[in-house]
């Protein structure tokens, strides 16, 4: 394929928006490689796995031919219709025939109807002339058969699953289609995106194939939770309308390059599954770092630290008389895990604060690989950027005394539940 794997990048170095109160990053989030990061006061829905409404209706939602000009493209931006005409044929319509579930689905984002089988729909991105297609893992997870339509064509191709990575919620498919039917999309650089940059989303919301919407980059450096319970960092937030069925489709910059994979939406907890102007796209740089492994090995190994913890705020430090105002307070350490072997210890005294249960008395991480640690997101990003077997040097406080430990990272378990400490 004509792309080069890259490590995940810190897009613009921008910090996530901070929450007020004691808990900026909620405790009870499992930092087991890539942490679970809870989103307070919102409902995040994977934007795939909607029951197909059938038919071949083509609905195109456009905002006219207003120019989509990017700051970084120095006036070379394209209009929405130009981007749609150039990239629309590189977006795949994916239909997954789901296997009947013997037990209740572990994926809360699958509709109840599909737990007994049925058809789920999503989107995909054509990567090359060999028929490789990138999509979200949750679009095809549990499927007995996957069929793909390319661009405006009604011809269906049966797709082979080349590899899946639930931790980044990405999957690589392959279809045996003639080169004339394949329109590879150009992959951009998500690290160059800035808040306010215009973007276009193309996909198949609610089974309405080849739908295009537009908006801007609303924020950078967000974290969302993958279906396996681990977090995905450096996520792009956008107000371009994204709905169930958009999953796996491209978020495109003004130059017509893919800079993200549309994956989740926030519904605001209003009981609706629809878009409220906040969508999330996995950055394309994250995808680039795993595509080669998916193609060659079928899976991706992620590093694993083996702790559960959260960010210390000045308010929390004052309330519990902690020795520092910033850092990461370890809640628990997985028995026999990498951090346990290195001698780190979790909390011992359970307390409840702002409705969140946590434990105090554990070690406090203040530095990692020579860099000061202010929040848990920094630890998440550090671990996500490493491979199993690599080392992390942690400076931490144990009963008020400064200590240093070298942790050899392990291989992340398949699910948070399999990794969480017992008792």
Secondary structure, DSSP 8 states (H G I E B T S, - for coil): ----------GGG-------SS-SS-TT-EESSS-----TT--EEES--EE---S--B-----TT-EE--GGGTT--EEHHHHHHHHGGGEEEEEEEE---SS--S-TTS-GGGGGS-EEEEEEEE-STT-EEEE-HHHHTTEEEEEEEETT---EEE-EEEEEETTTTEEEEE----GGG-----B--GGG--TT-EEEEEE-GGG-BTEEEEEEEEEEEEEEE-TTS-EEEEEEEE-S---TT-TT-EEE-TTS-EEEEEEEEE-TTSS--S--S-EEEEEHHHHHHHHHHHHHHSS---EE--EEEEE--HHHHHHTT-S-SSSEEEEEE-TTSHHHHTT-----EEEEETTEEEEESS-EEEEETTEE--SHHHHHHHHHTS-TT-EEEEEEEETTEEEEEEEE-EE--SSHHHHS---
